[in-house]
Amino acid sequence: MEPLALWIILLCGWALANFWLLPLSRERWFAILATGEAQSAAGIASDEELTRSYVTRVMRLAFLAPEITEAILDGRQPPNLNTERLVRRSRLPLLWDDQRRLLGIDRR
């Protein structure tokens, strides 16, 4: 586990840390695919001991509006926006304005 991830878990507890780690996992998994370390989401899932479905849903979050990712990392997300809701809604609209409206994130 990355040192940053350990600090987040220690400071915030697992539930909140899991939420903050979504953008970090997403970026790392895209890098793994780009470098050829894994050939697919299924390969990443196997290496990470996760389901392919979960990895795919988290990777879709790469298309989140930047303000949404910033709000999550800064702790400014709405109280009802948690890890489960974000991953469950991974098939978000592609238009960033529509994403922000759906998830209740103000544009900064």
Number of C-alpha atoms within 10 A of each C-alpha: 5 7 8 11 16 13 12 16 17 11 11 13 11 13 11 16 19 18 19 22 17 20 20 14 16 19 14 12 22 17 13 17 15 11 10 10 12 18 12 17 21 17 17 21 18 14 10 11 9 13 13 16 12 16 22 19 18 21 21 16 20 16 16 18 18 13 17 21 20 14 16 21 17 10 13 13 19 13 8 10 14 17 19 11 11 18 20 13 16 19 12 19 14 11 11 17 13 13 18 19 11 12 17 15 20 14 13 8
